[in-house]
Amino acid sequence: MKYLLLLTYVVSVGLFAQNSAYDPEKSKGQLYEYANYINAAQCNYTIESIAKDSLLQFKDLESDNHSVGFTRDNYWVRFKLQNSSDDANTYYLETARPITDFATLYQITGDNIKQFKSGDQIPFGEKQVEHRSTLFKIILPAKSTQQIFLHFKSDGETINIPLNLYNETSFWVMNYKQQLFLGVFYGLLFLAGIIYLFFYRSLKERSFLYYGCYVFSIALLQAALDGFIHQYIFPEGGFLNSRAVLITALLSNLFLLKYCEHFLKVTTDFIKFKKAFNVIYIVLTVLFIMIFVNQKTLELVYPISNLNGLVSLLLILTTVFVMRYKRIKIDPYFSIGIFFLVIGLLGFVMNNLSLLPNNFYTLNSAKFGAGFEVIFLSLSMTNLIRKLRVEKETSQELALQKSEEISELKTYFMSNISHELRTPINAIMGIAEIQLNDVNSENYKHFEIIKNASLSLLSNVNDILDFEKIEKNELELKQEEFNPSQVLTQITNNWKTEAENKGLKFDFELDNKIPEFVLGDSERFVQIINNILSNSVKFTTTGSVKLKLSCTTQPNSMCRFSFNISDTGIGMNSEMKKHVFSSFNQMRLNHKREFGGIGLGLSIVKHLVELFNGNIIIESKVGEGTQVFIDIPLQVLIKEKTVVFDYNNIKDLNKTLNILVVEDNILNQLVMRKLLSGIPSINFKVVNNGLEAINTLKDDVYDLVLMDLQMPVMDGYEATKIIRNGELGEMLRDVAIIAVTADAMQETRKRVLALGMNDYITKPINRDLLLEKINIHYESILKIA
């Protein structure tokens, strides 16, 4: 009996729903309880046939958000609205999802049928209500009953049939709340996406790139689902608008997987899982292609992409569980974020399948899940930033340590290369110089060529060493007294010979106001003029080279040396002049190695001139030659006449000068013998290393030690330290020691002077410079005597 009563109740409810009208002001229950629907499959019924065909089997809606699943079928819904009041009432009906392609409402009063359009495949301006949602405005006349029909059609996506009826006041309140919620949601996504793309730009960590792209793709996906893509980007509907949901869904799936793959280090730690990730990437690629093939493949993409999304989440969760099982540390915020994403998507799917009640939270479960996911994944990304910062600080410390080690090795290398290159050059130039002193030598011209070639090689070696110092900002000027007239005459004599050998005229005008002594770095002073003259002679094939010096007295005992070096060489165009002071400038010029050189000369010259607080200007025209103007200020020294050591009349001083030469290289020993043996009343002895020097000093008395630095058994540093420590006795503690080395590094000069050596000479040895250095220490030599 009770089953019969239940059946009678169900039938009566069905008949009630089919025949009764819904009065928004008086009826109990919700609108969907008064409505029913029919699946018209692919039949394109007209409103007239649907309204009059009594054989059609309509079914009751099962929930307030009835879902019919993924479909391309036509669906019709019918219900009646009644207004029992004495005034006309206006209502807003929200139905279907914003991405439903076509939604049409028919309002029937007797024989009068009104039609209103909505959906995202019609121009946005043709919607009855220009709103992102599928919305209709229904006006019910007073004391009337209206028959309402709704027609829905889509291209394979899910069709939901909610029937939410609002009066005007409640509609605008609901709309305001929705807009506020959506503003917060999209603002959060936009801010997170921008921030992490900025992080990627600065840190170059791919996790930030993929996560930023994932956040933006999620925002675009939700914007498509909410109807914003149709409203603001594709208001005319069309091809891309109909596929916007699928495109953004596949992209969000892709970027989520790529982010998790890099964040969890799947590629390096879980090779087997990497293969699973690759399979899903292939599936995503195929689905993306299917979107654009035809309507049938497009219809298949909807369910497959949803299933692929669930599989992707399962893969991520499985990866996390396996990592935890293997006790691999995972950021807890990452796990929480993925948990909220899964919960949100499950709520969204279950709501679509009418397994969860229709309310604000279930309808927006995907947004809540994505929002909380973004928050917690952002927290996990801040932990990643902290980790990267710590790793970067550690790597910077290691890099600094490595840099210091490399710098030390580089200094050591440059010191060695200086020694190894200058040592043979010293021997070659020494022998050439000795032979050139024999004016009757049959091979005079040959030795002159050897000397000039050696000078060119030495200049290149010096340029390379100086370039390394300039790069490290370690090039410094010495402060010593020198005779500018003497050093300039020496260098110009060398280039005069070179110029005349090329058939060029060479003129040198020296101002008679040039001071006798100045304070500065004579070696760098000469290097500037030498490099300019080298270029002038090198790039001039016919005509002349001229060097003119004028000196101008300035306040505070300063003198301005103004050089004008001019030539009639090939000159330069404006483009060449732009790069004339650049390093390795020769490589920019298309001379086909006709003139040689490594292109560092002018770059070094400019740096040296600036160290002297001077300036340099170059004027040049192609085919007409070049003029170089250099101003260098130097301090003038006014000193009393000093005793000059007369090497040719040393007996007048009743003193024979005893010199100990400490040198391991046989060729350099030969050069030193030749240089010193030609000087009357000088006795010298040559030993092979520092240990031999120490033993010799124990047995004999010497006035001066010419000490090489890099030697086997005991080097010059150790030997000097023993002498200066007084281990050979107090008398020898202050013996004059001059370093004679092929190591031209500035650090070496500082080191030997700090060690207690009296002076420093670099190889190849210039005879006049050697004698000048001996003269400087002449008084101390006499004092020891």
Long-range contacts (C-beta under 8 A, 24 or more apart in sequence): 14-60, 17-60, 18-58, 20-80, 21-79, 21-80, 21-81, 21-82, 21-145, 22-79, 22-80, 22-81, 22-82, 22-165, 23-81, 23-82, 23-83, 23-84, 24-81, 24-89, 24-91, 24-165, 24-167, 25-83, 25-84, 25-85, 25-89, 26-84, 27-82, 30-64, 30-163, 31-79, 31-163, 31-164, 31-165, 32-61, 32-63, 32-64, 32-66, 32-161, 32-162, 32-163, 33-61, 34-79, 34-80, 35-60, 35-61, 35-77, 35-78, 35-79, 35-163, 36-60, 36-61, 36-77, 36-78, 36-79, 37-61, 37-66, 37-75, 37-76, 37-77, 37-78, 37-161, 38-75, 38-76, 39-68, 39-73, 39-74, 39-75, 40-73, 40-74, 40-75, 40-76, 41-73, 41-74, 42-72, 42-73, 42-74, 43-74, 44-74, 45-74, 45-76, 47-106, 47-108, 47-113, 47-115, 47-149, 47-151, 48-113, 50-76, 50-78, 50-149, 50-151, 51-106, 51-108, 51-147, 51-149, 61-161, 61-163, 62-354, 63-354, 63-357, 63-358, 64-162, 64-163, 64-164, 64-357, 64-358, 65-160, 65-161, 65-162, 65-351, 65-354, 65-358, 65-363, 66-160, 66-161, 66-162, 66-354, 67-158, 67-159, 67-160, 67-161, 67-352, 67-353, 67-354, 68-158, 68-159, 68-160, 68-161, 69-158, 69-159, 69-353, 70-156, 70-157, 70-158, 70-299, 70-302, 70-303, 71-154, 71-156, 71-158, 71-159, 72-153, 72-154, 72-155, 72-156, 72-299, 74-151, 74-152, 74-153, 75-151, 75-152, 75-153, 75-159, 75-161, 76-149, 76-150, 76-151, 76-152, 77-149, 77-150, 77-152, 77-161, 77-163, 78-147, 78-148, 78-149, 78-150, 79-148, 79-163, 80-145, 80-146, 80-147, 80-148, 81-138, 81-140, 81-145, 81-146, 81-148, 82-140, 82-144, 82-145, 82-146, 83-140, 83-141, 83-142, 83-143, 83-144, 83-145, 83-146, 84-143, 85-142, 85-143, 86-142, 86-143, 87-142, 88-139, 88-140, 88-141, 88-142, 89-139, 89-140, 89-167, 90-137, 90-138, 90-139, 90-140, 90-167, 90-168, 91-137, 91-138, 91-139, 91-140, 91-165, 91-166, 91-167, 91-168, 92-129, 92-135, 92-136, 92-137, 92-138, 92-165, 92-166, 92-167, 92-168, 92-171, 93-135, 93-136, 93-137, 93-138, 93-163, 93-164, 93-165, 94-133, 94-134, 94-135, 94-162, 94-164, 94-165, 94-166, 95-134, 95-135, 95-136, 95-150, 95-161, 95-162, 95-163, 95-164, 96-134, 96-150, 96-152, 96-159, 96-160, 96-161, 96-162, 97-134, 97-158, 97-159, 97-160, 97-225, 98-132, 98-133, 98-134, 98-225, 98-226, 98-227, 98-230, 99-154, 99-157, 99-224, 99-225, 99-227, 99-230, 99-245, 100-134, 100-152, 100-153, 100-154, 100-157, 100-159, 101-153, 101-154, 101-155, 101-242, 102-151, 102-152, 102-153, 102-154, 103-134, 103-150, 103-151, 103-152, 104-150, 104-151, 105-136, 105-138, 105-148, 105-149, 105-150, 106-148, 106-149, 106-150, 106-151, 107-138, 107-146, 107-147, 107-148, 108-146, 108-147, 108-148, 108-149, 109-141, 109-144, 109-146, 109-147, 120-227, 120-230, 120-237, 120-241, 120-242, 121-237, 121-238, 121-241, 121-242, 122-237, 123-235, 123-236, 123-237, 124-230, 124-231, 124-235, 124-236, 124-237, 125-235, 131-227, 132-226, 132-227, 132-228, 132-230, 132-231, 133-227, 155-242, 155-295, 155-298, 155-299, 156-298, 156-299, 156-300, 156-301, 156-302, 157-245, 157-302, 158-302, 158-352, 160-352, 162-358, 181-364, 181-367, 182-226, 185-222, 185-367, 185-370, 185-371, 186-219, 186-222, 186-223, 188-371, 188-374, 188-375, 189-215, 189-216, 189-218, 189-219, 189-222, 189-370, 189-371, 189-374, 190-216, 190-219, 192-374, 192-378, 193-219, 195-378, 196-378, 196-381, 199-381, 199-385, 203-385, 203-388, 205-384, 205-388, 206-258, 206-262, 207-259, 207-262, 207-263, 207-381, 207-384, 208-381, 210-255, 210-258, 210-259, 210-262, 211-255, 211-259, 211-263, 211-377, 211-381, 213-251, 213-255, 214-252, 214-255, 214-256, 214-258, 214-259, 215-374, 217-248, 217-251, 217-252, 217-254, 217-255, 218-252, 218-370, 218-374, 220-244, 220-248, 220-251, 220-252, 221-245, 221-248, 221-249, 221-251, 221-252, 222-366, 222-367, 222-370, 223-248, 224-248, 225-366, 243-291, 243-292, 243-298, 246-287, 246-291, 246-298, 246-301, 246-302, 246-305, 247-288, 247-291, 249-305, 249-309, 250-284, 250-287, 250-288, 250-291, 250-305, 253-280, 253-284, 253-305, 253-308, 253-309, 253-312, 254-281, 254-284, 256-312, 256-316, 257-281, 257-312, 257-315, 257-316, 260-316, 260-319, 260-338, 263-334, 263-380, 263-384, 264-319, 264-320, 264-323, 264-330, 266-319, 269-323, 269-328, 270-319, 270-322, 270-323, 273-315, 273-318, 273-319, 273-322, 276-315, 277-315, 280-308, 280-311, 280-312, 280-315, 283-308, 284-308, 306-349, 309-345, 310-345, 313-338, 313-341, 313-342, 313-345, 317-342, 331-380, 331-383, 331-384, 332-380, 333-376, 333-377, 333-379, 333-380, 333-383, 334-376, 334-377, 334-380, 336-376, 337-372, 337-373, 337-374, 337-375, 337-376, 337-377, 337-379, 337-380, 338-373, 338-377, 340-368, 340-369, 340-372, 340-373, 340-376, 341-369, 341-370, 341-373, 342-369, 343-369, 344-368, 344-369, 344-370, 344-372, 344-373, 345-369, 407-472, 410-468, 411-745, 411-747, 414-465, 414-468, 414-745, 415-743, 415-745, 415-747, 415-748, 416-710, 416-743, 418-461, 418-465, 418-742, 418-743, 418-744, 418-745, 419-709, 419-710, 419-741, 419-742, 419-743, 420-742, 421-461, 421-742, 422-458, 422-461, 422-742, 422-743, 422-744, 422-762, 422-763, 422-764, 423-665, 423-667, 423-668, 423-742, 423-763, 424-667, 425-454, 425-457, 425-458, 425-461, 425-742, 425-763, 425-764, 426-667, 426-668, 426-671, 426-742, 426-763, 426-764, 426-765, 427-665, 427-667, 427-668, 427-670, 427-671, 427-764, 428-454, 428-764, 429-454, 429-455, 429-458, 429-764, 430-667, 430-668, 430-670, 430-671, 430-672, 430-674, 430-675, 430-764, 430-765, 431-667, 431-670, 431-671, 431-674, 433-767, 434-671, 434-674, 434-675, 448-497, 452-494, 452-497, 452-498, 454-764, 455-494, 456-534, 458-764, 459-530, 459-531, 459-534, 459-601, 460-597, 460-598, 462-527, 462-744, 463-531, 463-598, 463-600, 463-601, 463-604, 464-598, 464-600, 465-744, 465-745, 466-527, 466-600, 466-604, 467-583, 467-600, 467-603, 467-604, 469-746, 470-603, 470-604, 470-607, 474-746, 474-747, 475-607, 475-608, 475-611, 475-746, 476-611, 476-746, 477-520, 477-521, 477-524, 477-611, 477-612, 478-520, 478-521, 478-523, 478-524, 478-749, 479-519, 479-520, 479-521, 480-519, 480-520, 480-521, 480-522, 481-517, 481-518, 481-519, 481-637, 481-639, 482-517, 482-518, 482-520, 482-522, 482-525, 483-516, 483-517, 484-514, 484-515, 484-518, 484-522, 484-525, 484-561, 484-634, 485-510, 485-514, 485-516, 487-522, 487-525, 487-526, 488-526, 488-529, 488-549, 490-526, 490-768, 491-526, 491-529, 491-530, 491-533, 492-529, 492-533, 492-547, 495-530, 495-533, 495-534, 495-537, 495-545, 498-537, 499-537, 499-540, 499-545, 502-537, 502-540, 502-541, 503-542, 504-537, 504-540, 504-542, 504-543, 504-544, 504-545, 505-543, 505-544, 505-545, 506-544, 506-545, 506-546, 507-544, 507-545, 507-546, 507-547, 507-548, 508-546, 508-547, 508-548, 509-546, 509-547, 509-548, 509-549, 510-549, 511-549, 511-550, 511-551, 513-550, 513-551, 513-553, 514-549, 514-551, 514-561, 515-551, 515-559, 515-636, 515-637, 517-636, 517-637, 517-638, 517-639, 518-559, 518-634, 518-635, 518-636, 518-637, 519-634, 519-635, 519-636, 519-637, 520-612, 520-634, 520-635, 524-608, 524-611, 524-612, 525-612, 525-632, 525-634, 527-604, 527-605, 527-608, 528-605, 528-608, 528-609, 528-612, 528-630, 528-632, 529-563, 529-565, 531-601, 531-602, 531-604, 531-605, 532-563, 532-565, 532-605, 532-628, 532-630, 533-565, 534-601, 535-601, 535-602, 535-626, 536-565, 536-566, 536-567, 536-569, 536-626, 536-628, 537-567, 538-595, 538-596, 538-597, 539-567, 539-569, 539-570, 539-595, 539-626, 540-567, 540-568, 540-569, 540-570, 540-625, 541-569, 541-570, 542-568, 543-567, 543-568, 543-569, 543-625, 544-568, 553-636, 554-633, 556-635, 557-635, 557-636, 557-638, 558-633, 558-634, 558-635, 558-636, 559-633, 559-634, 559-635, 559-636, 560-631, 560-632, 560-633, 561-630, 561-631, 561-632, 561-633, 561-634, 562-629, 562-630, 562-631, 563-628, 563-629, 563-630, 563-631, 563-632, 564-627, 564-628, 564-629, 565-627, 565-628, 565-630, 566-625, 566-626, 566-627, 566-628, 567-625, 567-626, 568-624, 568-625, 569-625, 569-626, 570-622, 570-623, 571-620, 571-621, 571-622, 571-623, 571-624, 571-625, 571-626, 572-618, 572-620, 572-621, 572-622, 572-626, 573-622, 576-620, 577-618, 577-620, 580-618, 581-606, 643-778, 643-779, 644-775, 645-771, 645-774, 645-775, 645-778, 647-679, 647-680, 647-681, 647-682, 647-771, 648-679, 648-680, 649-680, 650-680, 650-681, 650-682, 651-680, 651-681, 653-782, 655-782, 655-785, 656-681, 656-682, 656-683, 657-681, 657-682, 657-683, 657-703, 657-704, 657-774, 657-781, 658-683, 658-684, 658-685, 658-700, 658-701, 658-702, 658-703, 658-704, 659-683, 659-684, 659-685, 659-702, 659-703, 659-704, 659-705, 659-706, 660-684, 660-685, 660-687, 660-693, 660-696, 660-697, 660-702, 660-704, 660-705, 660-706, 661-685, 661-686, 661-687, 661-706, 662-686, 662-687, 662-688, 662-689, 662-690, 662-692, 662-693, 662-705, 662-706, 662-707, 662-708, 662-711, 662-716, 662-719, 663-687, 663-688, 663-706, 663-708, 663-711, 663-740, 664-688, 664-689, 664-708, 664-711, 664-712, 665-708, 668-708, 668-763, 671-765, 672-706, 672-765, 675-765, 675-767, 675-770, 679-771, 688-713, 689-713, 689-714, 689-715, 690-714, 690-715, 690-716, 690-718, 690-719, 691-719, 693-719, 694-719, 694-722, 694-723, 694-728, 697-723, 697-728, 697-732, 697-735, 698-728, 702-735, 703-735, 703-736, 703-781, 703-784, 703-785, 704-735, 704-736, 704-737, 704-738, 704-774, 704-777, 704-781, 705-735, 705-736, 705-737, 705-738, 706-738, 706-740, 707-737, 707-738, 707-739, 707-740, 707-757, 708-739, 708-740, 708-741, 709-739, 709-741, 709-743, 709-748, 709-752, 710-741, 710-742, 710-743, 716-741, 716-752, 717-751, 717-752, 717-755, 720-752, 720-755, 720-756, 720-757, 721-755, 721-756, 723-756, 724-755, 724-756, 731-784, 734-780, 734-784, 735-784, 736-777, 736-780, 736-781, 736-784, 738-773, 738-774, 738-777, 740-765
